């Protein structure tokens, strides 16, 4: 299987570090607010990644974190902890905010049909391990203290710091990543933050350096190591993680282990909304609930996401979602021909092949389109195994909208009335079907039903 390797900028074959098992770490959600559609984009692609690897004969072991502490509102170690910010906004404790949005995330993940990771770990569940990891960094001489702020990683101790993002450290503008007085280097980052002396935080712990909480980057290094080992095969996340979060993960992990952290880094590009960056002030931030409330199928959003390559930027509009909904509707209609027509004996396309070539999801969708168009026109039904293949690889079940035998009988009876030119009876049966939420599209090759 070929995937884009961010570290080497090459297309490489997957070569697991251990036997035939591919170990994957995925950066998870920060659970301080309701996730929006842009948040879910990457998880849809990584779900297809896991499915593709499994279908290609690999065993997959995957870990995903839940950031419920330590993610500040900026990447420069300044600002408010997002969980504390969410707590103030909703009049709850940070712990309650985490529980609320973890429940929402779990529900929406199931709604999207995403494969559950083998290990789903909250940052707050591994505080002791994070402190132990930070102690090792300190003992190795990588940390220094900024009074009143925290323990910082000295990036000058690593000759190859910034290799993932190809950071030109000398070329960084003064102050570009320095907003904390006392930092030795532009790129230094907090590993442990101290609690304010005049405020009690909802989430804080005792440590060798003082009461506080872990820096955001620490949790991913520790959770990955504790669940998957010192080295992993693939690390996934968003393109915005490259310059700071993932760069700092590499630095602290490799400082502890002395080994290459991840063989491969995969980053999903953003989607804009109505051609602009998603922003609450612009009113263009949407959730899966918004999509459902407008009558769209969640699988339509998945098709919208998968029509582009994970590396390219997308643009969400309701018109684009309309196109994806129409595509899904057509697929469902053709899939439901299986009880009216003889199954096709022709070969179905190999939709796995494009996925093994750097997750070319758009090409797989195009192959399905072409096959279904052919099936619809030659008076046959789709191959049942092909429908199973779509569900196996894309997580889209096209046969879940089946209808009862009585409804099928009404559709057949209506078609017989049309053939007998009994238009009154045909209209009556059409109305009875409509009462059940069933519409019928008449084609030269017979009726195709759909849900209204």
Residue pairs with C-beta under 8 A, 6 or more apart in sequence:
1 13
1 14
1 52
1 53
1 56
1 58
1 356
2 11
2 12
2 13
2 14
2 356
2 357
2 358
3 11
3 12
3 14
3 49
3 234
3 264
3 266
3 358
3 359
4 10
4 11
4 266
4 311
4 358
5 11
5 12
5 263
5 264
5 265
6 164
6 242
6 264
6 265
6 266
6 267
7 163
7 164
7 262
7 264
7 265
11 358
12 264
14 22
14 53
14 58
14 233
14 234
14 264
15 263
16 22
16 23
16 58
16 233
17 23
17 231
17 232
17 233
17 263
19 59
20 57
20 58
20 59
21 58
21 59
21 60
21 61
22 53
22 58
22 59
22 60
22 61
22 233
22 234
23 61
23 62
23 228
23 229
23 232
23 233
23 234
24 46
24 49
24 50
24 60
24 61
24 62
24 63
24 232
24 233
24 234
24 235
24 236
25 62
25 63
25 64
25 220
25 223
25 224
25 228
25 232
25 234
25 235
25 236
25 262
26 42
26 43
26 46
26 62
26 63
26 64
26 65
26 117
26 235
26 236
26 237
27 64
27 65
27 220
27 235
27 236
27 237
27 238
27 241
27 245
28 64
28 65
28 66
28 67
28 120
29 35
29 39
29 66
29 67
29 101
29 105
30 67
30 68
30 71
30 82
30 83
31 66
31 67
31 68
31 83
31 97
31 98
31 101
31 102
31 105
32 71
32 82
32 83
32 85
32 86
32 97
32 98
32 101
33 86
33 101
34 101
34 104
34 287
34 289
35 101
35 104
35 105
35 108
35 287
36 278
36 285
36 286
36 287
37 271
37 273
37 286
37 287
37 288
37 291
37 301
37 316
38 270
38 271
38 273
38 278
38 285
38 316
40 108
40 112
40 288
40 305
41 268
41 270
41 271
41 305
41 314
42 236
42 237
42 238
42 268
42 310
43 109
43 112
43 114
44 112
44 114
44 302
44 305
44 306
45 268
45 305
45 306
45 310
45 359
45 361
46 236
46 266
46 268
47 112
47 113
47 114
47 115
47 395
48 306
48 355
48 359
48 361
48 393
48 394
48 395
49 234
49 236
49 266
49 359
50 60
50 62
50 115
51 115
51 392
51 393
51 394
51 395
52 352
52 355
52 356
52 359
52 393
53 60
54 60
55 352
55 392
55 393
56 352
56 356
60 118
61 118
61 119
61 228
62 117
62 118
62 119
63 117
63 118
63 119
63 120
63 121
63 223
63 224
63 227
63 228
64 117
64 119
64 120
64 121
65 120
65 121
65 122
65 123
65 219
65 220
65 223
66 98
66 102
66 105
66 120
66 121
66 122
66 123
67 82
67 123
67 216
67 219
68 83
68 94
68 98
68 102
68 122
68 123
68 124
68 203
69 81
69 83
69 94
69 123
69 124
69 203
69 213
69 214
69 219
70 81
70 123
70 193
70 213
70 214
70 215
70 216
70 218
70 219
71 81
71 82
71 83
71 216
72 78
72 79
72 80
72 81
72 82
72 216
73 79
73 80
73 81
73 82
73 85
74 179
75 177
75 244
75 245
76 177
76 178
76 179
76 180
77 149
77 150
77 152
77 179
77 180
77 189
77 190
77 193
77 215
78 179
78 180
81 94
81 201
81 203
81 213
83 94
83 97
83 98
83 202
83 203
84 94
84 201
84 202
84 203
86 92
86 94
86 97
86 101
87 93
87 94
87 96
87 97
87 202
90 97
90 100
92 100
93 202
94 201
94 202
94 203
95 202
95 203
98 122
98 124
102 122
108 288
109 116
111 288
111 298
112 288
112 298
112 302
112 395
113 299
113 302
113 395
113 396
113 397
114 395
115 395
118 227
119 223
119 227
119 228
121 223
121 226
121 227
123 130
123 214
123 219
123 223
124 203
126 219
126 222
126 223
126 226
127 205
127 214
129 222
129 226
130 214
130 218
130 219
130 222
131 192
131 205
131 207
131 208
131 214
133 218
133 221
133 222
133 225
133 252
133 256
134 143
134 151
134 191
134 192
134 207
134 214
134 218
135 208
136 256
137 143
137 153
137 191
137 252
137 255
137 256
138 151
138 208
138 209
140 255
140 256
141 157
142 153
142 154
142 157
142 252
142 255
143 151
143 152
143 153
143 154
143 191
144 151
144 152
144 154
144 184
145 151
145 152
145 209
146 152
146 180
146 181
146 182
146 183
147 182
148 194
148 197
149 180
149 182
149 190
149 193
149 194
150 190
150 191
150 192
150 193
150 194
150 209
150 212
150 215
151 190
151 191
151 192
151 209
152 180
152 183
152 184
152 188
152 189
152 190
152 191
153 188
153 189
153 190
153 191
153 248
153 251
153 252
153 255
154 184
154 185
154 188
155 161
155 162
155 169
155 185
155 187
155 188
155 189
155 251
156 184
156 185
157 255
158 251
158 254
158 255
161 167
161 169
161 187
161 247
161 251
162 169
162 187
162 247
163 250
164 242
164 246
164 247
164 250
164 265
165 242
165 243
165 246
165 247
167 187
167 243
167 247
169 185
169 186
169 187
172 186
172 187
174 186
175 186
176 186
177 186
177 187
177 244
178 186
180 190
189 215
189 217
189 244
189 248
190 215
191 214
191 215
191 217
191 218
191 252
192 207
192 209
192 212
192 213
192 214
192 215
192 218
193 212
193 213
193 214
193 215
194 209
194 210
194 211
194 212
195 201
195 204
195 210
195 211
195 212
195 213
201 213
203 213
204 211
204 212
204 213
205 211
205 212
205 213
216 245
217 244
217 245
217 248
217 249
217 252
218 252
220 245
220 249
221 249
221 252
221 253
221 256
221 261
224 232
224 235
224 249
224 253
224 261
225 253
225 256
225 257
230 253
230 257
230 259
231 257
231 259
231 260
231 261
231 262
231 263
232 261
232 262
232 263
233 262
233 263
233 264
234 262
234 263
234 264
234 265
234 266
235 246
235 249
235 261
235 262
235 264
235 265
235 266
236 265
236 266
236 267
236 268
237 245
237 246
237 265
237 266
237 267
237 268
238 267
238 268
238 270
239 267
239 268
239 269
239 270
240 270
241 267
242 265
242 267
246 265
249 261
250 261
250 262
253 261
254 260
254 261
266 310
267 311
268 310
268 311
269 310
269 311
269 312
269 313
269 314
270 277
270 313
270 314
271 305
271 313
271 314
271 315
271 316
272 278
272 313
272 314
272 315
272 316
273 282
273 284
273 285
273 286
273 315
273 316
273 317
274 282
274 284
274 315
274 316
274 317
275 315
275 317
276 282
276 284
278 284
278 285
279 285
286 316
288 298
288 301
291 298
291 300
291 301
291 321
292 298
294 318
296 321
296 325
297 325
297 328
299 328
299 396
299 397
300 321
300 324
300 325
300 327
300 328
301 321
301 324
302 394
302 395
302 396
303 324
303 327
303 328
303 365
303 396
304 316
304 320
304 321
304 323
304 324
305 314
306 361
306 362
306 364
306 365
306 394
307 324
307 361
307 362
307 365
308 314
308 361
308 362
309 358
309 359
309 360
309 361
309 362
310 359
310 361
311 358
327 365
327 369
328 396
329 450
330 372
331 368
331 372
331 396
331 398
332 398
332 401
332 450
332 451
333 376
333 441
333 448
333 449
333 450
334 372
334 375
334 376
334 382
334 448
335 382
335 387
335 398
335 399
336 399
336 401
336 402
336 403
336 448
336 449
337 375
337 376
337 380
337 381
337 382
337 446
337 448
338 381
338 382
338 384
338 387
338 399
339 381
339 408
340 381
340 446
340 447
341 379
341 380
341 381
341 446
342 380
342 381
343 380
343 381
343 382
343 383
343 384
344 375
344 378
344 380
344 381
344 382
344 383
345 380
346 374
346 380
346 383
348 371
348 382
348 383
348 385
348 386
348 389
349 367
349 368
349 370
349 371
350 367
351 364
351 367
351 368
351 389
351 390
351 393
352 364
352 389
352 393
354 360
354 361
354 363
354 364
354 367
355 361
355 364
355 393
361 394
364 393
364 394
368 390
371 382
371 386
372 382
375 381
375 382
376 443
376 445
376 448
377 445
379 445
379 446
387 398
387 399
390 396
390 398
391 397
391 398
401 451
403 438
403 449
407 433
407 436
407 438
410 429
410 432
410 433
411 433
411 438
411 440
411 447
411 449
413 429
414 425
414 426
414 429
414 430
414 433
414 440
414 447
415 446
415 447
417 423
417 425
417 426
417 429
418 426
418 442
430 440
433 439
433 440
433 449
434 452
437 451
437 452
438 449
438 450
438 451
438 452
439 449
439 450
439 451
439 452
440 447
440 448
440 449
440 450
441 447
441 448
441 449
441 450
